Amino acid sequence: MDLVTSPSPLDIVTRDGIRLSGQYWMPSADTSSSLPLVLCRTAQPLSHLEAFARALVQQGYPVVLQSVRGRGSSRGRFRPYFQELEDGEDTVLALQRKNLLSSRTVLPVGLGYDGQTALSLSLSSSPCECLCALAASAPSASHFHSGLCTNGLPTGISLYRLARWLPKYAYLSRAAFSAWLAQPRWGSGLSPFSASPALEEWVLELRTSPTFNSFWKHPTLCPRSFLRNLPDLPTFLATGTAATTCAGTMSLAQQISARNSEPLELWLGDWDDDALEDYTPTAPVAQRLIDWLQRFSQKNDMNTLGGRNIHYLIQKGDHQPHWQERDNWPSLDQVPQKFYLTPGALSPTPPDITATSDYFDNPLESPTSSKAWSFTSCEPRFGEFRLPLATRGDVLAFTSPPFSATTTLLGTPHLRLRVSSNRSDTQFLARLVLVPPVGHAYVVAFGAARLALRYGFENLVAFSPGADAPATLNFALQPLACELPPGSRLRLEVCTNDFPRFPLATNALPKKDIIAYPRSVRNAIEFDPRGTNRLTLPVFNKAPPTTNNPVDTSLQ
């Protein structure tokens, strides 16, 4: 029996007079009135969610789809994240006034950005305190803590992802965006986001405020800051790339799992943003979310919904993802393993000499030095990054001895470097490359540090060549979840430009909002017997899942 009726238009007006457009989907009258009303506030066109809404109505859920401010037919200016808590509260109040809730609670859901709107709404003020909290999202600690930056440096990948929020007529090809990254102009009206002034204003503000304290001012903008207070409610979370797999999500999973009496299902995946935000009912994350809701709707007692399930992805040495499943989140029994940087090598012992290795970088030559610096088709990644940087003359490479046994890295690597430069500001980019005994090498993690931010993100201090002592940089690399087969080596590559992952370094402090013309730079790493330069790896010292916790191969 088809339980789906055609959606009805549903517009509401916010507290500041902005009209938000949406749809109300109602199942037939003979379905249970005890099921929550599913609310999805989305930045995508509503047409992308119609099949998803239809699948939920088939299960008996009433559904409200709403375009967030400045998207779809909704009025107002779209400033990502800042607007969602208040607009969500106003939406729930409007649903009450329109008698669409009755005795129902509200179940906010969403994928990707929409998931953040759902998560923030779960902590809104009365009458939203009765909400069930369910979201499929990407609670990336690094993304929301430091903006769309890596340790204060804007990333080309993250900036390009913002292009999906531009009007259709302003969509950029990767080649066009690459050209801008090669010589970025940050002034108002000069960036690729100029077709959307509110978005461009937001991007410019983000660029000059690299920390949570200075940009993400509202606590609900950072999942790490507010999910610790998430009510004890049934919860479904899904993340995107490996960066989100291990960063804030692991500790978040442990906190929710230890505290909640209600069911938790957490998916730690390796999807790109587009896949994470795909509402097609057969898409992996959407399908898992719909299945979870079906089990939820079939239980009168939410406490008997089932045991908590944790699903996480391990990237194997053959570059193929393998899913593992556990009934409960395993404690992260991490054993830090230190490798010390010596000239040309990663060694388990510090060097026995004092030495210096330097390299020369000309940022204007990097994008054209090899075709690998252009955007090539390599989904789901932003571009093709497999070219070993070690083949370039402006890179320092350090290779480990082979691992004698299978080793799983699960968590966040940390890098400590003692550096100097002949410029007032520059950047040190690091890539951790897995070199398996058979097959192609590929990047498993990357990170960045900026010399002028060596005293912290809130302290921009120029480096004085010849006067200042070498600086010590401590920074995290992208969290990872990968398994190294026996015989594998790790190669750490340090450089100043990794285009188009990052915009080109200018190697000079900007004056106000104007980026200086890119200048060449000579950077150096200084070694000493104290082992100042070291890479600390998170080795996961846990046995693989037992036969009672089989590997889930459905997404391979």
Buried (B, 14 or more C-beta within 10 A) or exposed (E): EEBBEEBEEBBBEBEEEBEBBBBBBBBEEEBEEEBBBBBBBBBBEBEBBBEBBBBBBBBBBBBBBBBBBBBBEBBBBBBBBBBBBBBBBBBBBBBEEEEBBEEBBBBBBBBBBBBBBBBBBBBBEEBBEEBBBBBBBBBBBBBBBBBBBBBBBBBBBBBBBBBBBBEEEBEBEBEEBBBBBBBBEBEEEEBBBBBBEBBBBBBBEBBEBBBBEBBBEBBBBBBBBBBEEBBEBBBBBBBBBBBBBBBBBBBBBBBBBEEBEBBBBBBBBBBBBEBBBBBBBEBBBBBBBBEBBBEBBEEEEEEEBBEBBBBBBBBBBEBEBBBBBBEBBBEBEBEEBBBBBBEEBBBEEBBEEEEEBBBEBBBBEBBEBEEBBBBEEEEEBBBBBEBBBBEBEBBBBBBBEEBEEBBBBBBBBBBBBBBBBBBBBBBBBBBBBBBBEEEEBBBBBBBBBBBBBBEEBEEBBEBEEEEBEBBEBEBBBBBBBBBBBEBBBBBBBBBBBBBBBBBBBBBBBBEEEEBEEBBBBBBBBBBBEEBBBBBBBBBBEEEEBEEEBEBBEEBE
